[in-house]
Amino acid sequence: MITLFVMSTTAGWQDILMFSITAGDINYSPLTTRSPFWSFFYILFLIVGFFFFLNLFIGVVVTNFNTEKDKIGGNDLLTE
């Protein structure tokens, strides 16, 4: 869960990607192309996670804007 949280914040995701791709069995040295599946998984997770959180953020902003507009009573923020 911590790994997926770090991936969703996009802080240091490159290191996690490289560790996942090069990971192998116990007592084996890391190889650069041992598990290429993880690169596809992490890139897909970044794209889906980014769009999901972006839509949530935009939804909150639009909802708050509409609430404030209803409180003011229309488009008083705009000039004639």
Residue, then its C-alpha position, 0 to 999 in steps of 0.5 A: m500500500i505504501t508503494l502504491f501511495v508513493m506511486s500516486t503522489t509521483a514522488g520518487w516513482q522512478d526508483i520504485l519502478m527500477f527496483s521492481i523491474t530489477a527484482g529477482d529471487i533471493n541471493y540473485s543479483p539484480l538484472t535490468t530486464r528481469s520483470p518488464f511486466w512491472s513497467f507496464f503496470y506502474i505506467l498504467f497505474l500512474i495514468v489511471g491514478f492521475f486521471f482519477f485524482l484529477n477528476l476528483f480535484i476538478g469535481v471538488v473545485v466545480t462544486n465549491f464554485n457552484t456553491e459560492k455562486d448560489k450563495i452570492g445569487g448569480n453571476d455577481l463576480l462578472t462585470e456587465 
